[in-house]
Amino acid sequence: MNKQLRHISVAAMILLAVLIVSTTYWQTWAVGDLANRKGNETALIARITVDRGKLLAADGTVLANNRVTRKRGLTIYTRHYPLNDLAPQVLGYSTSGATTGLESAYDAYLTGSNTDLSNSLKHALQLGGATVHGDNVVLTLRPAVQRLALTQLAGRCGAVVAMDAKTGAVYAMASSPTYNENLIEQLKGYRNITKIKGTCGDASALQNNATVGLYPPGSTFKMVTAAAALDSGAYTPSSTFNDPGYCTEYGQRVSNAGNPDQNGPEAFGNVTLAQGFEHSINSVFCNVGMHIGGEKILAYAKRFGFYSVPPLDTPSNESLASGLYKNGSLWDPKNPSNVDSGRLAFGQFNMLATPLQMALVGATIAHGGVEPKPYLVQKVVAPGGGTVATTTPQTLGRVLKPSTAAELNQMMQLVVQGGTAAGIFPSSLNVAGKTGTAELGLGTIYDAWFVCFAPATNPRYVVSVVVQKQPNGFGASVSAPIAKAILEKLMGG
């Protein structure tokens, strides 16, 4: 081969390489950018002709698949959700112009456009006739538990989170009100979905209340306050208090909550910290808060993950951080005097929390003081059946001393055995829990909470429940029965 011919050959090879790289880039890695350009028909065709991978539940139930049609010589795939309204806020949706939820977070796998070279080359040749088959994504969700959670919420605004106490696998993440995902691409379907507000009148069916719903946690936050009090060494479970039915803060009385079986606030007299937790005595925790200070309570809250968006498989913009809020924004006060430490100690003041965050508080106590990292996806499987990726359970670090977690576990068992949740759970379930009845400034309309785990002696499952704006909405009477049904389902197999 002469020198000139060799130069021409090298130049041709370089041009061919540039063409392949360019084609692969624009039709694979840059497909999202192209899709955002209005009127880009090539990107639209590329998207709707991909055989998008399935979303599968833990038991193999199909949660999302495709319907196939032929149009103008093209094979077109449109998304279908066989179980309709089961978990739309978690799964999200995928249309020709938008993706949300897990459909968005795992879009590269589902469309076969992840960085696997063979998939990329297939994608590059797609418009020439080859069909790209996406990977299947297998979730941790258990359809029967998820459906039960929705049934128990019964259209009331709120959420249920059920997860593995040790691994962080999420078995149910139900948000109410819910909607049928198959309506998204129907005429006026999206607009009609936006009008769904639930019984509370102000919750969007499109939002995941488990991850973006911010509610005053009420007395469930006493888990955090008690953790700070015990772990710091300021108190022990046997530390004593005198409860006259109120505590005095800033010269004013902060009264205990009432209970549905009596008139007016409770008064218990001489009690221990453990008894204050068992009977959810606000005056005890008000005094604890004033003693250890709001700064320490918030420091421990941050250990549990407050002020950070909990790491989850869904897009980060579909979760919110728990913490103090002011004028609609997360507020981290630098001056301790700005914090009403007495009210903060029992989950009022400006404290707002998501059901997922409170589930993580319960999971940390259940897991001996170590916080598990929550996850919804257990693995990604190639169209041919090979495993592409697997989730390995991880922790978010140690939050509490093992001894502190053990003390809190015992105190939470007292709540169920003879405290505010007495008589709800059969002893066979061996439940540890905490009730919460959050004041909203609406008279006897409350947000009802319950956070628990079981079996208490060797925790396997954690459940967090909130039901919004309930008349006389005590956590024990409204939310604890929901948690009971979920635990019975989980522990019954």
C-alpha positions as CSV (number, residue, x, y, z in Angstrom):
1,M,0.0,0.0,0.0
2,N,1.5,3.3,-1.0
3,K,1.8,6.3,1.3
4,Q,-1.0,8.3,-0.3
5,L,-3.5,5.4,-0.2
6,R,-2.6,4.7,3.4
7,H,-3.4,8.3,4.3
8,I,-6.7,8.1,2.6
9,S,-7.5,4.9,4.5
10,V,-6.6,6.4,7.8
11,A,-8.8,9.5,7.0
12,A,-11.7,7.3,6.0
13,M,-11.4,5.3,9.3
14,I,-11.4,8.5,11.3
15,L,-14.5,9.8,9.5
16,L,-16.3,6.5,10.1
17,A,-15.4,6.6,13.8
18,V,-16.6,10.2,14.1
19,L,-19.9,9.2,12.3
20,I,-20.5,6.2,14.6
21,V,-19.7,8.2,17.8
22,S,-21.8,11.2,16.6
23,T,-24.8,8.9,15.7
24,T,-24.5,7.0,19.0
25,Y,-24.3,10.3,21.0
26,W,-27.3,12.0,19.4
27,Q,-29.5,9.0,19.3
28,T,-28.5,7.5,22.7
29,W,-27.0,9.8,25.3
30,A,-28.4,13.0,24.0
31,V,-31.8,11.6,23.4
32,G,-33.2,13.4,26.5
33,D,-31.9,16.7,25.2
34,L,-33.3,16.1,21.8
35,A,-36.7,15.2,23.3
36,N,-36.8,18.6,25.0
37,R,-36.6,20.4,21.6
38,K,-40.1,21.1,20.4
39,G,-41.1,19.5,17.2
40,N,-38.2,17.1,17.1
41,E,-39.9,14.2,15.3
42,T,-36.8,12.0,15.2
43,A,-36.6,12.0,19.0
44,L,-40.3,11.4,19.4
45,I,-40.2,8.4,17.0
46,A,-37.1,7.1,18.7
47,R,-38.9,7.1,22.1
48,I,-42.3,5.6,21.1
49,T,-40.7,2.8,19.1
50,V,-38.7,1.5,22.1
51,D,-40.0,-1.6,23.7
52,R,-39.7,-0.1,27.2
53,G,-38.8,-2.6,29.9
54,K,-41.4,-3.7,32.5
55,L,-41.7,-2.6,36.1
56,L,-42.3,-5.7,38.2
57,A,-43.3,-6.1,41.9
58,A,-41.3,-8.2,44.3
59,D,-43.5,-11.2,43.5
60,G,-43.3,-10.8,39.7
61,T,-46.6,-9.0,39.3
62,V,-46.4,-6.7,36.3
63,L,-46.9,-3.1,37.4
64,A,-46.0,-1.4,34.1
65,N,-45.8,-2.8,30.6
66,N,-46.5,-1.8,27.0
67,R,-49.4,-1.9,24.5
68,V,-48.3,-2.4,20.9
69,T,-49.9,-0.7,17.9
70,R,-48.9,-0.3,14.2
71,K,-49.1,3.2,12.7
72,R,-47.8,4.4,9.4
73,G,-45.4,1.4,9.2
74,L,-44.0,1.9,12.7
75,T,-44.4,-0.4,15.7
76,I,-45.4,1.9,18.5
77,Y,-45.2,1.2,22.2
78,T,-47.4,3.0,24.7
79,R,-47.2,2.5,28.5
80,H,-49.9,0.6,30.3
81,Y,-50.4,0.1,34.1
82,P,-52.3,-3.2,34.7
83,L,-53.1,-2.4,38.4
84,N,-54.4,1.1,37.6
85,D,-54.1,3.1,40.8
86,L,-51.9,0.8,43.0
87,A,-48.8,3.0,43.3
88,P,-48.8,5.8,40.7
89,Q,-46.9,8.3,42.8
90,V,-44.0,5.7,43.2
91,L,-44.0,4.2,39.7
92,G,-44.6,7.6,38.0
93,Y,-45.6,7.6,34.4
94,S,-43.9,7.6,31.0
95,T,-45.4,9.4,28.0
96,S,-43.9,10.5,24.7
97,G,-43.1,13.9,26.4
98,A,-42.6,13.3,30.1
99,T,-41.5,10.8,32.7
100,T,-41.9,10.9,36.5
101,G,-41.2,8.6,39.5
102,L,-39.3,5.4,38.9
103,E,-40.1,5.6,35.2
104,S,-37.9,8.7,35.2
105,A,-35.2,7.5,37.6
106,Y,-34.7,4.3,35.7
107,D,-35.4,5.6,32.2
108,A,-32.0,4.7,30.9
109,Y,-32.4,1.1,31.8
110,L,-36.0,0.9,30.8
111,T,-35.3,2.3,27.3
112,G,-32.1,0.3,26.8
113,S,-30.1,3.5,26.5
114,N,-27.8,3.0,29.5
115,T,-24.1,3.0,28.8
116,D,-24.0,-0.6,27.8
117,L,-22.2,-0.5,24.4
118,S,-24.3,-3.2,22.7
119,N,-27.5,-1.4,23.7
120,S,-26.2,1.9,22.5
121,L,-25.3,0.5,19.1
122,K,-28.8,-1.0,18.8
123,H,-30.3,2.4,19.7
124,A,-28.1,4.0,17.0
125,L,-29.5,1.7,14.4
126,Q,-33.1,1.8,15.6
127,L,-34.6,4.0,12.9
128,G,-33.2,1.6,10.4
129,G,-35.6,-1.1,11.6
130,A,-34.1,-2.7,14.7
131,T,-36.2,-2.6,17.9
132,V,-34.6,-1.7,21.1
133,H,-35.8,-3.8,24.1
134,G,-35.3,-2.1,27.5
135,D,-34.3,-3.8,30.7
136,N,-36.9,-4.9,33.3
137,V,-36.8,-3.3,36.8
138,V,-37.8,-5.4,39.7
139,L,-39.1,-3.5,42.8
140,T,-39.4,-4.3,46.5
141,L,-43.1,-3.4,46.6
142,R,-45.5,-6.1,47.6
143,P,-48.8,-5.6,45.8
144,A,-51.1,-7.2,48.4
145,V,-49.6,-5.0,51.2
146,Q,-49.7,-1.9,49.0
147,R,-53.4,-2.5,48.1
148,L,-54.2,-3.1,51.7
149,A,-52.6,0.2,52.7
150,L,-54.7,2.1,50.1
151,T,-57.8,0.2,51.2
152,Q,-57.1,1.2,54.9
153,L,-56.6,4.8,54.0
154,A,-60.1,4.6,52.4
155,G,-59.7,7.8,50.3
156,R,-58.6,9.9,53.3
157,C,-55.6,12.1,52.7
158,G,-52.4,10.6,54.1
159,A,-49.8,7.9,53.5
160,V,-48.5,4.6,54.7
161,V,-44.8,3.4,54.5
162,A,-43.9,-0.2,55.3
163,M,-40.3,-1.3,55.1
164,D,-37.8,-3.9,56.2
165,A,-36.4,-2.8,59.6
166,K,-32.9,-4.0,58.7
167,T,-32.4,-3.8,55.0
168,G,-34.5,-0.7,54.2
169,A,-36.5,-2.4,51.5
170,V,-39.8,-0.6,51.0
171,Y,-42.7,-3.1,50.9
172,A,-45.5,-0.5,50.6
173,M,-45.5,3.2,49.9
174,A,-49.1,4.2,49.6
175,S,-50.3,7.8,49.1
176,S,-53.9,8.9,49.2
177,P,-55.7,10.3,47.3
178,T,-54.5,8.2,44.4
179,Y,-55.3,8.0,40.7
180,N,-55.4,5.7,37.7
181,E,-52.2,6.1,35.8
182,N,-53.8,4.9,32.5
183,L,-55.8,8.2,32.4
184,I,-52.6,10.2,31.9
185,E,-52.6,10.1,28.1
186,Q,-56.4,10.1,27.7
187,L,-58.2,13.2,26.5
188,K,-58.4,15.6,29.5
189,G,-57.1,12.7,31.7
190,Y,-54.3,14.7,33.2
191,R,-56.4,17.7,33.8
192,N,-59.0,15.5,35.6
193,I,-56.4,13.9,37.7
194,T,-55.2,17.4,38.9
195,K,-58.7,18.0,40.2
196,I,-58.6,15.0,42.6
197,K,-58.1,16.5,46.1
198,G,-59.2,13.7,48.5
199,T,-61.3,14.2,51.6
200,C,-58.9,16.8,53.0
201,G,-59.5,19.1,50.0
202,D,-55.9,20.2,49.5
203,A,-53.8,17.2,48.6
204,S,-52.9,16.5,45.0
205,A,-53.3,12.9,43.8
206,L,-50.1,13.4,41.7
207,Q,-47.9,14.0,44.7
208,N,-46.4,11.2,46.8
209,N,-47.5,12.1,50.3
210,A,-45.0,9.6,51.7
211,T,-42.0,11.6,50.5
212,V,-43.3,15.2,49.9
213,G,-46.2,15.4,52.4
214,L,-45.1,17.5,55.3
215,Y,-47.1,17.1,58.5
216,P,-46.6,18.2,62.1
217,P,-45.4,14.8,63.6
218,G,-47.0,15.5,67.0
219,S,-46.0,13.0,69.7
220,T,-44.3,10.6,67.3
221,F,-41.5,13.2,67.4
222,K,-41.0,12.2,71.1
223,M,-39.0,9.3,69.7
224,V,-36.4,11.9,68.6
225,T,-36.6,14.0,71.8
226,A,-36.3,10.9,73.9
227,A,-33.4,9.7,71.8
228,A,-31.6,13.0,72.5
229,A,-32.4,13.0,76.2
230,L,-31.2,9.4,76.7
231,D,-28.3,9.2,74.3
232,S,-26.7,12.5,75.6
233,G,-26.9,11.2,79.1
234,A,-29.1,14.0,80.3
235,Y,-31.8,11.5,81.4
236,T,-32.5,7.8,82.0
237,P,-35.8,6.0,81.5
238,S,-36.3,6.2,85.3
239,S,-35.7,9.9,85.6
240,T,-38.6,11.4,87.6
241,F,-41.0,14.3,86.9
242,N,-44.1,15.8,88.5
243,D,-46.9,16.3,86.0
244,P,-49.7,18.7,87.1
245,G,-51.2,18.5,83.7
246,Y,-49.1,21.2,82.1
247,C,-45.6,22.7,82.0
248,T,-44.8,26.4,82.2
249,E,-42.8,28.0,79.4
250,Y,-42.3,31.7,78.8
251,G,-44.6,32.3,81.7
252,Q,-47.5,30.4,80.0
253,R,-49.0,27.0,80.6
254,V,-48.5,24.3,78.0
255,S,-51.2,21.8,78.7
256,N,-51.2,18.0,78.1
257,A,-53.3,16.7,75.4
258,G,-56.7,15.3,76.1
259,N,-57.8,11.7,75.3
260,P,-61.0,10.6,73.7
261,D,-62.2,8.9,76.9
262,Q,-62.0,11.9,79.1
263,N,-62.7,15.7,79.3
264,G,-59.9,18.1,79.5
265,P,-56.1,17.6,79.7
266,E,-54.6,14.6,81.6
267,A,-52.6,15.0,84.8
268,F,-50.5,12.1,86.0
269,G,-48.6,13.4,89.0
270,N,-45.2,11.7,89.8
271,V,-44.0,9.8,86.7
272,T,-40.7,8.6,85.1
273,L,-39.5,9.5,81.7
274,A,-40.5,6.0,80.5
275,Q,-44.1,6.6,81.8
276,G,-44.1,10.0,80.2
277,F,-43.3,8.3,76.9
278,E,-45.8,5.5,77.5
279,H,-48.7,7.8,78.2
280,S,-47.4,10.6,75.8
281,I,-47.4,13.3,78.6
282,N,-46.7,16.6,76.9
283,S,-45.6,18.3,80.2
284,V,-42.8,15.8,80.7
285,F,-41.4,16.3,77.2
286,C,-41.9,20.0,77.4
287,N,-39.7,20.1,80.5
288,V,-37.2,17.8,78.8
289,G,-37.1,20.1,75.8
290,M,-36.5,23.2,78.0
291,H,-33.7,21.4,79.9
292,I,-31.7,20.0,77.0
293,G,-32.7,22.8,74.6
294,G,-34.0,23.0,71.0
295,E,-30.4,23.1,69.6
296,K,-29.7,19.6,71.0
297,I,-33.1,18.2,69.8
298,L,-32.5,19.5,66.3
299,A,-28.9,18.1,66.3
300,Y,-30.3,14.6,67.0
301,A,-33.1,15.1,64.5
302,K,-30.3,15.8,61.9
303,R,-28.6,12.5,62.9
304,F,-31.9,10.8,61.9
305,G,-31.8,12.6,58.6
306,F,-34.0,15.6,59.2
307,Y,-32.8,18.6,57.1
308,S,-31.7,16.3,54.3
309,V,-33.7,14.7,51.5
310,P,-33.9,10.9,52.3
311,P,-32.0,8.9,49.7
312,L,-34.5,6.9,47.6
313,D,-34.6,5.5,44.1
314,T,-37.2,8.1,43.0
315,P,-36.0,11.4,41.6
316,S,-34.7,13.7,44.3
317,N,-37.1,16.5,43.3
318,E,-40.0,14.1,44.3
319,S,-38.9,14.1,48.0
320,L,-38.7,16.8,50.6
321,A,-36.6,17.2,53.8
322,S,-38.2,17.2,57.2
323,G,-37.4,19.9,59.7
324,L,-38.5,23.2,61.0
325,Y,-40.3,25.3,58.3
326,K,-40.9,29.0,58.2
327,N,-42.9,30.8,55.5
328,G,-43.0,27.6,53.5
329,S,-39.2,27.1,53.5
330,L,-36.9,24.8,55.5
331,W,-35.6,26.8,58.4
332,D,-32.5,26.0,60.4
333,P,-32.4,28.6,63.2
334,K,-28.9,29.8,64.2
335,N,-30.1,31.4,67.4
336,P,-31.4,28.9,69.9
337,S,-33.6,31.5,71.5
338,N,-35.8,31.5,68.3
339,V,-36.8,27.9,69.0
340,D,-39.7,27.0,71.2
341,S,-37.9,24.0,72.7
342,G,-40.8,23.0,74.9
343,R,-43.3,22.6,72.1
344,L,-40.7,21.3,69.7
345,A,-40.0,18.4,72.1
346,F,-43.5,17.0,71.5
347,G,-43.5,17.6,67.7
348,Q,-45.3,21.0,67.4
349,F,-43.9,24.5,66.9
350,N,-42.7,24.6,63.3
351,M,-41.7,21.0,62.9
352,L,-42.9,19.2,59.8
353,A,-42.0,15.6,58.8
354,T,-42.7,13.2,56.0
355,P,-44.1,9.7,56.7
356,L,-40.9,8.3,55.1
357,Q,-38.7,10.2,57.5
358,M,-40.7,9.1,60.5
359,A,-40.5,5.5,59.2
360,L,-36.7,5.9,59.2
361,V,-36.8,7.1,62.8
362,G,-38.7,3.9,63.8
363,A,-36.3,1.8,61.7
364,T,-33.2,3.3,63.3
365,I,-34.5,2.4,66.8
366,A,-35.6,-1.1,65.6
367,H,-32.1,-1.6,64.0
368,G,-30.2,-1.0,67.2
369,G,-29.4,2.7,66.5
370,V,-28.2,2.2,62.9
371,E,-30.3,3.8,60.2
372,P,-31.0,1.6,57.1
373,K,-31.0,3.2,53.7
374,P,-34.4,2.9,52.1
375,Y,-34.8,1.5,48.6
376,L,-37.5,0.6,46.1
377,V,-35.6,-1.3,43.4
378,Q,-34.0,-4.7,44.1
379,K,-32.6,-5.4,40.7
380,V,-32.5,-4.7,37.0
381,V,-32.9,-7.6,34.6
382,A,-31.9,-7.7,30.9
383,P,-34.5,-8.7,28.3
384,G,-32.8,-12.1,28.0
385,G,-32.9,-12.7,31.7
386,G,-29.4,-11.8,32.9
387,T,-29.0,-9.5,35.9
388,V,-27.8,-6.0,35.0
389,A,-27.7,-4.5,38.4
390,T,-28.6,-5.5,42.0
391,T,-29.2,-3.3,45.0
392,T,-27.1,-4.2,48.0
393,P,-28.7,-3.1,51.3
394,Q,-26.7,-0.2,52.9
395,T,-26.9,1.8,56.1
396,L,-26.8,5.6,56.6
397,G,-24.6,5.3,59.7
398,R,-25.0,4.9,63.4
399,V,-27.4,7.4,64.9
400,L,-27.7,6.2,68.5
401,K,-25.8,4.0,71.0
402,P,-27.2,0.4,71.0
403,S,-28.1,0.9,74.6
404,T,-30.2,4.0,73.8
405,A,-32.0,2.2,71.0
406,A,-32.7,-0.7,73.4
407,E,-34.2,1.7,76.0
408,L,-36.4,3.3,73.3
409,N,-37.5,-0.1,72.1
410,Q,-38.7,-0.9,75.6
411,M,-40.4,2.4,76.0
412,M,-42.2,1.9,72.7
413,Q,-43.4,-1.5,73.9
414,L,-44.9,0.1,76.9
415,V,-47.0,2.4,74.6
416,V,-48.6,-0.7,73.1
417,Q,-48.9,-2.8,76.3
418,G,-50.5,-0.2,78.6
419,G,-50.1,3.3,77.2
420,T,-51.8,5.3,74.5
421,A,-52.1,2.4,72.1
422,A,-53.1,-0.2,74.6
423,G,-55.7,-2.8,73.5
424,I,-55.1,-2.4,69.8
425,F,-52.5,-5.0,69.0
426,P,-52.6,-8.7,69.9
427,S,-49.7,-9.7,72.1
428,S,-48.7,-12.2,69.4
429,L,-47.5,-9.4,67.1
430,N,-45.2,-8.1,69.8
431,V,-45.4,-4.5,68.6
432,A,-43.4,-1.4,69.7
433,G,-45.0,1.9,68.7
434,K,-45.6,5.5,69.2
435,T,-48.9,7.4,68.8
436,G,-49.1,11.0,67.5
437,T,-52.0,13.5,67.5
438,A,-50.8,16.6,65.8
439,E,-52.6,19.9,66.5
440,L,-53.4,22.0,63.4
441,G,-55.0,25.0,64.9
442,L,-58.4,23.7,63.7
443,G,-60.0,22.8,67.0
444,T,-60.5,19.0,67.3
445,I,-59.3,18.4,63.8
446,Y,-55.9,16.6,64.0
447,D,-53.3,14.8,61.9
448,A,-53.3,11.2,63.2
449,W,-50.0,9.4,63.4
450,F,-48.7,6.0,64.4
451,V,-45.1,4.6,63.9
452,C,-44.2,1.1,65.0
453,F,-42.1,-2.0,64.4
454,A,-42.5,-5.7,65.1
455,P,-41.6,-8.1,66.5
456,A,-40.1,-5.9,69.1
457,T,-37.6,-8.5,70.3
458,N,-36.2,-9.0,66.8
459,P,-37.6,-6.3,64.5
460,R,-38.4,-7.2,60.9
461,Y,-41.0,-4.6,59.8
462,V,-41.5,-0.9,60.3
463,V,-44.8,0.9,59.6
464,S,-45.4,4.6,59.5
465,V,-49.0,5.9,59.1
466,V,-50.4,9.4,58.9
467,V,-54.0,10.3,58.2
468,Q,-54.6,14.0,57.6
469,K,-57.2,16.3,59.1
470,Q,-59.3,13.9,61.0
471,P,-62.2,14.9,63.4
472,N,-61.0,13.8,66.8
473,G,-58.2,12.2,64.9
474,F,-56.2,10.5,67.7
475,G,-53.3,8.4,66.5
476,A,-54.4,5.4,68.5
477,S,-58.0,5.4,67.2
478,V,-57.3,6.4,63.5
479,S,-53.8,5.3,62.5
480,A,-52.8,2.5,64.8
481,P,-55.5,0.2,63.4
482,I,-54.1,0.8,59.9
483,A,-50.6,-0.2,61.1
484,K,-52.1,-3.3,62.8
485,A,-53.7,-4.5,59.5
486,I,-50.4,-3.9,57.6
487,L,-48.3,-5.8,60.3
488,E,-50.8,-8.7,60.3
489,K,-50.5,-8.9,56.5
490,L,-46.7,-8.8,56.6
491,M,-46.2,-11.2,59.5
492,G,-48.8,-13.6,58.2
493,G,-46.8,-14.1,55.0
